[in-house]
Amino acid sequence: ILAQGDHSLPGELDLVARERDTIVFVEVKTRQSQESGHPAEAVGPAKQRRLTRLAVTFLKRHGLLESPARFDIIAVTWPEDQHRPTIEHFQNAFEAMGRWEFYS
């Protein structure tokens, strides 16, 4: 884990990790039920664009623009009446969003 709850102007990165040479940006979504959809569905195109901007900011700030990067989602469903949550890890859940984001 390189960072957690990393704040910058446009928002926050939940987790930033390193897996070998790859920088992994992890969005964590938690729900008590899936009545309003699966937790991972909350990471739509607008959220993906925002996370991409945050990732670029993080990479620039830490001199890591040359490192490969990916976006993962951790979906947690934890109903009140259960002792343990269901945790799903979606690796490489989406591609960087936004034209030229990684080249500015």
C-alpha positions in Angstrom: 0.0 0.0 0.0 1.5 3.3 -1.1 -1.4 5.6 0.1 -4.9 5.5 1.5 -7.4 8.3 1.5 -5.1 10.4 -0.7 -6.7 13.8 -1.1 -6.1 16.3 -3.9 -8.3 19.0 -5.3 -10.8 17.0 -7.4 -11.4 14.3 -4.8 -9.9 11.3 -3.0 -8.2 8.0 -3.9 -9.3 5.2 -1.6 -6.2 3.1 -2.0 -3.0 3.2 -4.0 -0.9 0.1 -4.1 2.1 -1.3 -6.0 2.0 -4.8 -7.5 5.4 -5.4 -8.9 6.0 -2.5 -11.3 2.3 -1.6 -11.6 0.7 1.2 -9.6 -2.8 0.1 -8.7 -5.6 2.6 -8.0 -8.3 1.0 -5.9 -11.8 2.3 -5.5 -13.7 0.7 -2.6 -17.5 0.7 -2.7 -19.6 -0.6 0.2 -23.3 -1.3 0.4 -25.6 -3.0 2.9 -27.6 -4.6 0.1 -27.7 -4.8 -3.7 -31.3 -3.4 -3.9 -30.0 -0.3 -5.6 -27.4 -2.2 -7.6 -24.1 -3.9 -7.2 -21.5 -1.7 -5.4 -19.2 -1.7 -8.4 -22.0 -0.2 -10.6 -21.5 3.0 -8.6 -18.2 3.5 -10.5 -19.7 4.9 -13.7 -18.1 6.9 -16.5 -18.1 10.2 -14.5 -16.4 8.6 -11.5 -13.9 6.8 -13.8 -12.9 10.2 -15.4 -12.5 11.7 -11.9 -10.4 8.7 -10.7 -8.3 9.0 -13.9 -7.6 12.7 -13.1 -6.7 11.8 -9.5 -4.4 9.0 -10.7 -2.6 11.3 -13.0 -2.1 13.9 -10.3 -0.8 11.2 -7.9 1.6 9.8 -10.6 2.9 13.2 -11.4 3.3 14.2 -7.7 5.3 11.1 -7.0 7.4 10.9 -10.2 5.7 7.7 -11.4 4.3 8.7 -14.8 6.5 6.1 -16.5 5.0 3.3 -14.3 2.2 1.1 -15.7 -1.1 1.7 -13.9 -4.4 0.0 -13.5 -7.8 0.7 -11.8 -9.3 -1.9 -9.5 -12.6 -1.9 -7.7 -13.3 -3.6 -4.3 -17.0 -4.2 -3.9 -18.2 -4.9 -0.3 -21.7 -6.0 0.5 -22.4 -6.2 4.2 -26.0 -6.7 5.2 -26.8 -5.7 8.8 -27.9 -9.2 9.7 -24.7 -10.9 8.6 -21.4 -11.3 10.6 -19.2 -11.1 7.5 -19.3 -9.1 4.3 -19.1 -10.4 0.8 -15.9 -8.9 -0.8 -15.3 -9.0 -4.5 -12.1 -7.7 -6.2 -12.3 -6.6 -9.8 -8.8 -6.2 -11.2 -8.4 -3.9 -14.2 -12.0 -2.9 -13.7 -11.9 0.0 -16.2 -9.4 1.8 -18.5 -8.3 5.3 -17.9 -11.0 7.8 -19.0 -10.5 11.1 -20.7 -8.6 12.1 -23.8 -4.9 12.6 -23.3 -5.1 12.3 -19.5 -1.9 10.4 -19.2 0.0 12.6 -21.6 -0.4 16.1 -20.2 
